[in-house]
Structure formats: C-alpha cells, structure tokens
C-alpha cells in the first residue's frame, strides 16, 4: 500500500466516521467512555489534559496482537522503536538518539507504574497484565524531567486485589513460537492482597543459517512478578518484585545491508559464500552472537490521602546484567567478534503531592532523585569458538545522579478558561567516571550542571467535552561524559563534555468527545538544539554536540462507535524533521573511492568503508518518517451462545533513514496488518483466538548496524499465524 492510497483510505474512513457520528447521535448511542489518563501525574479525563496523548487500553493491545512494548508503535502515530543490537531506543516526532554509551540514555522516558526506567537495554519488555499504555508526545521536562525531550511512555499494570481472580493463556504460532502467561490474585485478609504473575516465551528465529539451511537459533525468555498490597483506606502500600531472564539473539542475526549508493555492505575481500543479503538468512558467523540478560526489580509505592491532597512515594531499585557478543563484519569470517557486557544499577526515589479534585487551583509538586550506573566492558571474542576465551579491550563507567524539584499549577480563571504554569529545577552530576584500557582504569574529571524546564498552557473549554489549548514546554536530554569514545583517543586523551540537548516546543491542540465519538488534533513546532551525535572518523569514536534541527507537523486521531458492536479508530501524523545545520555529519564512503593506496590500507585493517565528516544542512533527521498512521476496527457479535470479536489494525510508515546523518541507510515505506478473531463463552471465562501478524507479508528492514567492518541488517518476520487459548476466573 502506498502512502497516497493509505491517506485516501484513511481520509474517507475519517469522513465516514464524522458522518457516522451524526447518525450515532440520531440513534441515541451511549456516550463514549471517559478515558482517564495520568499525563499530569494525577488522574484526569483525557479531554481535559493539554498534551497530545495516545492512550491504549487492554482491548486495543489485544486487537493489535501486542506482546512487547515496542509493538505499540503500530498503534501510536509518530512513535518508533529502533534497535542498536540489544539497546532499544524510542523516537517520538523525530526526537530520539542512536547513542549507546555509559550514561547515554534515551530521549523518551519510560515509566512503569510511576517508576522511571532509564536503561536502554530494558526499554523493550513483555507486557504482563497491562491495563493501559499512554504515549505522551512532546517534551515532558517539567513533570517527568530529564531525558523526556521527545516525550514519555507510561505503562500501567493491575494492582493486587482482595477478590480472588486469575487468568491463564497459552498460544502457539509460526516458527514453533509458544507463549504462556498466568496471573492470580487473592486477599490474605480484608485489606491485604497478593498477586503472582509469570510468563514464558520460546521459539525459533525465522532466519535460516546459510551454511546449514536450518532455523537453528532459538529464543527463550521468562519472567515472574509478584506484589503485596496493604490498603488501610487513607493509606496504602504496595511492594513489588520482578525477575526477568532472556536469551534472545534475534536482534543480532544480521545479513548484509545493500545500499543503492554504497553497494553491498560486506568487506571487499569477503567471498560471496561467507555472507548473505537474503532477509530470510543470516551468516553463520552469527552463531557466536548472543544476548542474554538477568534483571531484578524491587519497587515500593506508598500513598496517603491527606484530604486536601494525595501524597505518594515511589522507591525503586533495578539491577540488570547483560552479556552480548556482536559480529561486527556480518559475515562467516572471523574478522571481529565484539563482546559487550553491560552491568546496570538504578535507584530512584520520588515524592509526589497532588491536589484533591474540586478546587479551582489544581497542582502537582514533587521531589526526584536518580542514581544510575551502567558499566560497559569490551572484549575481543574472536577466540571464543576456538576455546581461547575473551580478550579484554577496555570499558567505561559514568555514574550519574540527578536531583530535581518541580511544581505544576493549573488555575480555573472561569468555568471555560484555565491557565497552567510549571517549573522544574534539576541538578545533574557525573562523578567518579573512568575508562579502561585493557583492565587498567583511568579516572576523568567530574561534570555538573543545572537545568530549568518550564511549561505554560492556556486552555479554553467551550463545553464539558471539548478543549482547545496552546502550550509551550521545554525539555532536555542530560549531559554526557564521553568515556566510551573521545576520552580514549590518543594523543590528547581529552574527554568531550557533551552538553544537554535542548528543545523548545510549541503546540496547538483540540480535543472533543461525544455520543460514540472522540477526536484529537494538534499542530506543533520544535526548536531542537545541541543534538548529541556519535561519530566514528579515522578509527576514532567520539560523541559531540553537533546538529541543530527544526521539527513541525500535525497529528490527529479519532474513534467512533458505529453501533451493532462495530467500532473504528484512526490516527495519523505528519512530521517535517530536518537538520538545519549539521557540521561534520558522519557519512560512510567506500575505501576504493579514495584511491588504491587507501583501499589497500583499508583491506589490511579489515575494513571496506571510511566514515568521513561532511557539513550538511536541510537534510532529513534520523528515524523520522514524514507520515505514520494506523487504522483499527473491531466488530463484536453474538455467536454460538458466546461472543465473537473480529478485529484488526493496519499501520503504515513512509520511508526514513537509519543513519545519523539523515542521508544514508534508508528504510523504505511499509505497512503492517494484524488480524484477530476471538470467541468468548457467555460467562467470559473461556476464550479461543486465531491471530495473524504481518498478514500482507511485507518485508522491511527494521535495523541497520553500520561500522567500518561492514553494514548489517535485520528484517521483519514474514507473515505469521497462531492460535491462543485462555481461561479466567
């Protein structure tokens, strides 16, 4: 499906939805259910919140066959999830990053039940008993703080309940994929509840080994999560523990990326038999490529109703150990197998004071503390298959602390006019950072900085179910100390102090809801400065503040209940994201282009491409498609004494570029269609479902790994089908 075809279809359906709204009103359909969100750190109707929000409930997640957090991009226009091997990095409206380094972090904050998760190796995870996911678009620097330059993703799961309940489901699908999940909750006393949840997934990677022709790589992921909640009325406390283990090398099963300009991205001296460009195969050198992780999370939430306000405390400790080994040349040759274990520890403490509903003045105030340390170790793993083991190359660590205080006030000037003003002060430090040469440790100077991020909103409410707003918000991505790059570059061994990214965002928005219908629309403009960019030139890696950018666009979504059990939702976003000034942009060129002497030197070093700095202006931003959209439908109808639900979701994205310069490694436009048919018995206890993913069998690149040794790609899985059984009580 082309973009024009999608736009024509979506526009026709949107107009049909508006027309149907009038018909629905004439028929007197029930009011659309009020959607409650927590985008301003308190529960409010979505129509009253002056922020662009894609709110996805459990039914919508089921409709689109969403299993992992990254799957929500098919339901949220202007959102992408991209990978750098084991690191997952969201981008919202063009604001994201491809940097993976100690202390680096993402530009989009991910919160689970109010707890911040800054580790990019934890940014994608299986969704367990999720009630809703909210995608907040635009900088959230006041209420959510550092590294929410592009926005925030809020995941809300179910609490333990005193009423005994449970749900169990198992599915089997293409490539021998098995997923099981179970959840139980019960009351130990009238005010003490416990729950337990577990999930296990295993299956084959869809790619075949070019040497054997077999699907010989499997993944196995499992997790267990338990909680204890004490509810004393005005005071409640919830303690949670989660343990996750994964063994999943699918993101590392590369084939060779073929570029229209650069050609085949394999080493020039690699025989054709040692690599593949077929999306359904991988080079056997990747037999050594692994990604395993162990993750433990402890969270304590305490809430107290003070009458005039609610006080909440969020205390969290996370620890994750990841071991990975990457085939940098993407061939069967033993050129460079790169080991990259990462050991992450995170502690957060946040206090929130939110006003009780009712008074003309509503507020959210808070204090926040973060400690985050991700220790990188680097190895040559070339000797692993031969039994020689790993050879230590180096590593780095940049322990980060952040202290913040914030206040956000909304005052009702009248029944129709509201003004919001907020401010966050943050003090960030990087202390006791170091880099390794081999195992030898070299300390570097500390970095400290202060940041103010304000927010101002004017909102007009012409009716109870309609809002119009204009907002200004500032966001920032915290400073980086480049211990993984420039600190180690001879002869100066001088660390780059990489300043925070800054964005000033302006937005006009409209929201309304009524008889079986809801609509949101927004126009936005971002002034985006001091972009943190990773360079690799002359064999030296470094991170610098390089680019300036301008982003503007429009976005909208609508949903309508058409009657007779039929519902429709539609969303789309146009994003014009351009680097206005990008001096020294990293651009890859074939060694042969620089003459025979350079080509010979490259061959001796085992590389085929050089990364050269080029001054660019007015070029596309990385990972920023101009158009993204989705169209979903669901029909519920009685059948055989129960209820049958037929649902589907179509997602489309225009083309974009994976490379940081915005001019290389293009990902073409594509669509993804998910379908599901589910029958529930009359008591809603038993269900059986048949589902399909990527039903149109559209094959597209979902990751490009680029370096001087070679260019690798991973592709979308082909069409897949499955069946699921479930039981609830």
N, C-alpha and C positions, 0 to 999 in steps of 0.2 A: 504493500500500500504506500503510495506516495504521500508527501506532506499535503499537497493540494487536495488529494482525494480524502484524506483524513479531515482536513479543515472543512471541506464541503459537507461531508457526512456529519461531522460534529456540529456545524452551524445549523444544519437542517434539524438535527435532533434537539439542539438547544431551543430553536424557534418553536419546534413542536412541543417542547416541554413548557414554554411560556404559554403557548396556546392551550395546552392541556391544563395548565394551572387554572385558567379561567373556567374551563369545563369542570375541573375538580371543585372549584368554589360553587359552581351552579349545582353540582350534585351533593354538596354539603359534606365532603370528605372530612375526616378527623383532622385536627390541627397536626402539623408536623411536630414530632417530638422535640422538645427543647434540648439542644446539645450543650452540655456543661463542660467547660474547659478550665484549666489551671494555668493559663499562659501568663497571668499576672500574679502568680503564686497564691491565688485564692480561687475558690470555686465560683464561676460566673457563667451566665449564658453566653455562648459564643457570639451571638449577635451584638452583645454589649462590649466586647473586647476589641479595642482598636489596633489589632495586629492581624496580619494575614496568617491564617491557620488552616492547615488541612487536618481535620480531626477524623481518625479512622477507628471505627468501633470493631468489636469482635466479629460481627457478622460480615463487615466489609473485608476483614482479613481472611475470613473463611472463603468468601466469594472469589478472591484472587489467589487462593491456594498459597497464602503467605506462611512460610515456616520460619524464615530468618528475618532479622531486622532489615537487611539490605533489600529484601523483596518488596518493601513498602514503596520503593521508587516507582513502581508501576501504578501506584495509587496517588502519588503526590507530585504534580507537575512542578518543574524547576528544581527537583531534587535528583541528585545522582549519588551512587555509591561506587567508588573505584578502588582498585587494589594496587598496592605495591608489594608483591609477594604476600606475606602474612599480614601486612598492615592495610586496614580498610579506612578509607577517607571519604566522608560525605562532602558534597558540594551543594550549596543552595544558591540559586540565582547567580551562578558564576563565581561565588566566593568559596574557595577550597584551597587545598595545598597538596603537593606531591612530596613534601619533605618528610623523610624518616630519619630522625637523629635523636640523640639523647636530649630530652627536654623539648622536643619539637612540638608535638601535639597537633590536633586538628583545628579547623576554623569553625566547626559546628559542635556545640556542646551536646552531649548525650546524657540524659538523666533517666534513671530507673527508680520509680517510686520516690522521687525527690532527691536522689543521690547522684552526684556528678561522677562520670566515668571518663577520665582524660586519656586513657591508654589506647592508641590506635590499633593495637593488637587485640583489643577487646571490643572494637566498635561494631562488630557483627556477631550476632549470637542467636541461638534458637529461642523462639518466643514461647514461654511457658505460661499458660493460663492468663493471657493478657486481656485486660478489659478495654484498653484503648491505647492508641498512639497518636500524639499530637506533633505535627511538624510546624514549628514557628519560623516564619520566613522574614528575613531582615535581621539586623544586629539586635542582640538582646543584652547589650553591655551593662544596662542598669540593674535589671532584676536577676540575670543569670551570670553576668560577669565575663571574666577572661575567656578568650578563645570561643566566643559566640559571635564572631564577626559576621558569619553568614546566617546564623540562626541557631535554633536548638531543637532537639528531638526529645520528647517526653514520653516515656513508656510507663504505663500504669498497670500493675498486676493486682490480682484479687487478694484480699486480706483473709486470714483465718476466720472462720465463723463458728459459733456455738451450735448451729444446726448441722447435724451430720449430713454430709453430701460428698459425692465423688463423681469422677468421670474418667473413663479409660478408653483409649482408642489405639488402633494399630492400622498401618497402611502398608501395602506392598505395591511397588511400581517398577517402571522400566529400570534397567541396569541393576536388577536384584536389590533395589532400594527398599529397606524396611525401616519404618519409623514407629516407635511406640511411645506412648505418653500416658501417665497416670497421675491423678490428683485426688487426695482425700482430705477432708477437714471435719473436725468434730469439737464439741465442747468438753473440756475436762471438768469444769464447773460452770455455773451460770454466767460467770464473767471471765473465764479463761478458756481460750480456744487454741487449737494447734492444727497445723496443716502439714502435709508432706506431698512433694511432687517429684517425679522423676521422668527422664526422657532418654531414649537411646535411639541412635540412627546409624545405619551402616549400609553400604552398597558399593558398587563398582564405579570408578570413574568411567565416563563414556569414551575416553580416548583409548586407542589401541597402541601397543608398543610396535614401532616399525620393524623391530628385529623379529619378534615372535608373532605379530599379528593378533595378539591376545589382549583382552582387557585385564591386565594383571595388577592394577593398582586399586586398592580398596580404601575406604574411609570408615572410621569408627569414632563416633562422638557420643559421650554420655554425660549426664548431669543429674544432681539431686539437690533439692531445695526444700528447706523446712522453715517453719515460722511458729512463733508463740506470741499470742496477743492477749494482754490483760486489759479489760475495759471496765473502769470503775465509774463510768458516767462522765464526770467532768475531766477525768484524767485517764489516758490510755497509754500503753507502752507496747511496742511490737519489736521483737527480736527475730532477725532472720540470719540464716547461714546457707550458703550455696557453694557447692563444689562442682567443678566442671573439668572434664578431661577430653581432649581432642587429639586425633591422629588423622590428619587430613591434608594430603599433599596436592589436592586438585588444583590449587592456585599456582603450583609450580610445574605443572605438566605442559611445558611450552612446546610449541612448534615455532618455525621461523616466520617472522613477520615480513611480508612482502610489501614494499613501498613503491609507488608508481615512479617516484623520482630517484630514490636511493637504490632501488632494486632489491634483490634478495638479501635480507639482513643476516646472512651467515658469514663466518670467517672465509676469506677468499681462498684459503688453502684447504677448506673442509670438503672432502669428497661428497658428492650428492647422496651416497648411500648412508652418510652419517647424520643426515638431518631430513626433516620433512616440512612441507608447507601445507599439508592437508589438515583441516580443522579437526578431523576425527582421529588423528595420530599424534604421538609425541616421540621425541628422540629418546632412545634407551639410556642415554647419559643421565636422564632424569630419574633412573632407578635409584640413584643415591639421594635424590631430592626429598626432603621430609619437612613436615611442620607438625610438631607436637607441642601441646601446652597443658599446663595444670593451673587451675585458677581457684582461689578460695576467697570468699567474700563474707564479711560479717557486718550487719547493719542493725542499728538500734534507732527506732523512732519513738519519741515521747511527745505527746500532745496534751495540752491543758486548756480547757475552756475557762477563761478569766471573766466571762460575762461581757465585758466591753470589747474583748479581742481574744484571739486564739494564739497561744504560744506553742511553737513546735521546735524540737531539737532533732537534728539528723547527724548521727555519728557513724562513721564508716571506716573500715579497714579492708583493703583489697591487696592481694598478692598473686602475681602471675609469673610463672616461669615458662618461657617459650624457647624451644630449640628448633632451629631451621638450618637447612643446607640447600643452597641455591646453585643451579647450573648456569653460570654467567654466560657461557658461549652457546647454550641451547642446542648443542649437538651431542653426538655419542662420543666425541673426542674428549680426552681428559686434558682440557686446557686450564680451566679454573673452576673448581667446585668451592663455593664460598660458604663457610659456616658462620651463622649469626645467631647465637643465643642472646636472649634479652630477658633480664630479670627486673620485674616492675613491682614497686611497692607504693601504695597510695593510702593516705589518711586524710579524711575530710571531716570538718565539724562546721555545722551551720545552725544558726538560730533564726527563726522567723517569727515575727509578730504581725498578725493580720487582723484588721478591724472586723468587728461583727457586722453583718448586713444591717442596713436600715438608715444610719445617719448619713447626712449629706456629704460628710467627709469620710472617704474610704482610704485606707493606707496599707502599705506593706513595708515593714522595716526589717533589716537583717544584719547579721554578722557572719562572716565566712572565713574559714581557714583551710588551706590546702597544703599538704606536703606530698610531692610526687618525685619519685626517683626511678628512672629506667636505665639500668646498667647494660651497656652493649659490650659484647665480646666478639672479636672477629678472628676467624681461623681460615687456613687453607685446608680443605677437606679432600684434596686430591689423593691422599694416601689412605683414605678410609676403606675403600673396597679391597685394597691390596693388603690391608692389615697393618699399615704403618701408622694409622691413627691421625689425629688432628695436629696441625702445626699452628701455634698461636701467632697471630699477626699483630693484634692490638686490641683497642676498645676505647670506651669513653663512658663517662657518667656526668650528669649535670643536675644535682639535686635542686629542686625548685620549691619555693614556698610562696604562698600568696595570702595576704591578709586584706580583708575588704569589709566595708560598712556601706549600707545602702538604704535609701528611703524613697518611696514612690507614693505620691499623694494624688487622689482623684477627688475633685470637689464639684458638686452639683450646683452650678450657678442658678439653675431653674430646673423644671421638670424636663426640659429639652436640651439644655446646654451643659456640657461638662468640660472641665479642664484638668489635665494630668501633667504633673511635673515630677521628675525623679532624678536622682543623682547617686552615683556610686563612686566611692574612693577606694582605690586598690594600691597596695604596696607589694611589689613582686621582687623576689631575690633569687639569684642563682649563686649558691655558696658551696665551697669545697668541691668544685668541679675539677675533673682531671681527664687526661687521655693516656693511653698506653701505647708504648712501642714494645712489641712482644708482651712480656708481663711487667715491664718496668713502668712505673707510674710517674706522670709529670703533672703537677698542680698548676692551675691557672688562676688569674685574678677573678674576684667576685664581681657580679653585676647586680645593681639595684636600680629600681625605678618606681615612679609613682604615676598613677593614671586616674583621670576623672572622666566618667562616661555619663553624660546627661541624657534625658529623654523629656520631650514636651509633646503633648497631644491636645488637640481641640476636637470635641465630638459633639455632633448635633443629632438628636433623636426625635425625628418628626412624629414617630408613633412608637408604640410599645415594642414592635417587632422590626424596626428599621433603625440603622445607624449610618451616619456619614462622618468620616473623620479625616483629619490631616495630622501627620506626625513627623517629628524629627527625632532621630536616635543616633547615638554614637556607639561604635563597637571597636574592639581591639583584639588582636592576637598578640600574646605576650612575647617579650624579647627572647632571643635565643643566643646562647653562647656556643659558638661553632666548634665544640671539642671533637666532633667527628670528622671535621674537614680541615679548615684553614689552620687550626692550632698545630696540626701535624705536618704542614707543608714547609719543607726547607727552602731557602736557608734561614728565613726570618723566624719561623715557628711562631707567627703572630696571629692571635685569635681575632676573628671578626666578631665584634659586638653587634649583633643583628637586632636593630631596634624593633619595637612593636609595629605591626601593621595597624592602620587606622582606616575607618570608614565612617563617613557622614552620610546618613540615609534619610531620604525624604519620601513620604508615601501619602497618597490619597486613596481612601477606601470607602466602599459601600457594602452594607450587609442588610439583608432582609429575609424574612421568613413569614409564611402564612399557610393557608389551607393546603396542606400536602406539598408545599414548595419552599425551597430555600435557595438563596443566591448570594454569592460574594464576588466582589470585583475590586481590583486595586491597580494603581499605577505607581511606579517607583523610580527613583533616581538615586544612584550611589556615586559618591566621590571616594575612590579607593586608592590609598597611598601606602608607600613603603612596603610593597609586597615582598615577602621573604621568598627568595628564589635559590634553588640548588643548582650549582654549576659544576661541570667536570671538564676542565680545559687543561691541555698539556699534561695529562696524567694527574692533575691535582683536583681534589674535590673541595668545594667551599660553598657556604651559604652567605648571601649578601642581601641587602635591601636594594632591589633593582628597579622593579616596574612601578608605574603609575597606571591606573585604569579608570575607566568610566563605564558604568552599567546603568541601563534603564530598560524599562519594559512594562508590560501589562500582564495581569493574571486574573483568571476568573474560574468559578466553579458553581455548579447548580445541581440540585437534586429535586426530584418530583415523584410523588406517589400518584400513579395513574389510575388507581382503582383496580378491582378484580385481582389483587395481590401482586400487581406489577409495579416495579419501581425502577427509576433511571437516575444515574448520576453522570456528570460530565465535568471535566476540568481541562484547562489549557493554560499555557504560559508562553509568552514571547519575551525573550531576554536578549538584549543587544549588549554584549560584553566585549569590550575592546581594551587592549593595552594601548593607552595613548602615548606612552613613552617607555621603551624597554631597551636601554643601552646595555650592550654586552649579553644579549639573549643567547642561550645555548642552542646551537644549531649543529646537527651532525652532517658530515660530508665524507664521501669515500676517500680513503687514503690515496687511491690512484689519481684522484683529481689534483693532487699536489705534486705530481711528478714521480719518476721511477725511484729516486733516492728515498723520498718519504714513504712510498709504497713498500720498499724493501725494509725500511726501518720498522714500519708497522708490522710486516709479516714476521720479522724477528721477535717482535714483542707479543705476537699472537693476537693482534687487533686488525680490524679492517676499516674502521671508521675513526675520524677525529671529531672532537667537539670543539667548535670554534665560536668565539663571541662575535655577534652581529648586532648592530644597532637597528632596532625595529621601531616602528610607530604605526598606530592604527591597524593592528592585526588582532585576530580572534584570541580571546582568552582560552586558556587550557580548560578542558572538560566543561565547555559552556555551549550546549546546543541552543540554537535560536528558538526552536519550538519543541515543546514537550506537551503531551496531552494524554488523557485517558477517558474511556467511555465504558461505564459499567451498567449492567442490567440484572434484574432478579425478578423471577416470577414464582410466587408461592401458590400452589393449587392443591386442594384435597385429592387424595388418591389412595384407594385400597385401605380405607379405614385410618389412614395417616395423612401426612403432608409431604408433598414433593416440592422441592425448591430447585429450580433451574437457574443458574447464574453464570455470569462471565464478565471478564474485564479485558479490554483492549487498550494497550499502551503503545504510544508512538513517540520516537525522538528523532529529530533531524540530526544531521552529521555534526561532528565536533572533532577536536584534536586532543590526543592524549599527551603530546609533548608539551613541556613548559613554555616553549616559545610561541605556542599557538599557531605554528605553521607546519608542524611535522606530525607524523603518525596519526593519520586521520581515521576516525571511526565512522563508518557510514551510517546513514539513517536506517532505522529498522522498526518493526512493530513486534509486540509480544501479545499473544492471545491466550488467556487462561479460561477454561470452562469447568463447570462442576454441576453434577446432578446429585441431590441428596434426598433420601426418603427417611422421615422420622415417623415412628409409630405414634398413635393418638396420645399416649402419655408422655411423649418426649423423652423416653428412657433409652430406646434403642435407635440407632441410625446406621444406614449404609450409604456410601457415596462412591461415585465414579468421577475421576477428575483427569484433566489433561492440561499440560503446560507447554508453552510454545507450540500451540496447535498448528500454526501456519508453517512450522519447521523453518523459521527464519534463522539463518546462521550469521552471527555477527561477532566481531572482536569485542571482548569485554575486559581485556587488559593488554597493555603493551609494556614490556620491560626492555629498556634501551640502555646500552653501555657500549664501551669501545670494543668489547669482545664480540657482540652480536645483538640482534634485535629479536626478542621473543614475543609470542602472542599466546594468549589463551582465548578460547572461543566459547560461545554459548552452547549449552547442551542442545541436542536435536529434540524433536518432538518426543514427549514422554507421556505415559498414561499410568494410572494407578487406581486402586480400589481401597476404601477405608471403611472400617467397622468401628462403632463406638457404643458405649453403654454409660448411662448416667443414673444416679440415684440420689 
